[in-house]
Amino acid sequence: MKMFNKRKGQSATEYLMTYGWAILAIVVVAGVLWNMGLFGGGSCGNSVTGFAGTQISVKDFSWTEGNTLTLSLRNAAGENIVISNVSVGGVGNSSALSPNVIPTAGAITSMTVTNSGTAGSCYSQELAITYTAGGMTHTARGTLNGAYE
């Protein structure tokens, strides 16, 4: 009789483990789909990717309907950074930079560039910032994701 009870317990444990793994797999798949924005209902989260290992980083940004992208950039170099061009989606905006110098290390400066979009629509645009630091020209690349405001 005792042997029979042990087998019942073992089969119950196996049953729970099998369904436990299945539920865990469903939760993982749902998490991945949610992270990809499938359940977002049209909302776009603002995020910045890239810019790792560069002397300049994007701290914050907003893109308003029409043509204004406002960037908040941080200088990670030990000297002034002079920005010569900002390209959004492959379109350069060197004439629209305001200001084009970020003071020394740790300073955060806002600048405005022009582009176009419709309020509420999502975007994922490549951002390339060409700058001079230490007498050398560099290009920092990344991606801006979000919704036009």
Secondary structure, DSSP 8 states (H G I E B T S, - for coil): -HHHHHHHHHHHHHHHHHHHHHHHHHHHHHHHHHHTTTTSTT----EEEE-TTSSEEEEEEEEETEEEEEEEEEE-SSS-EEEEEEEETTEE-GGG-S--EE-STT-EEEEEEEEEE-TT-EEEEEEEEEEEETTEEEEEEEEEEEE--
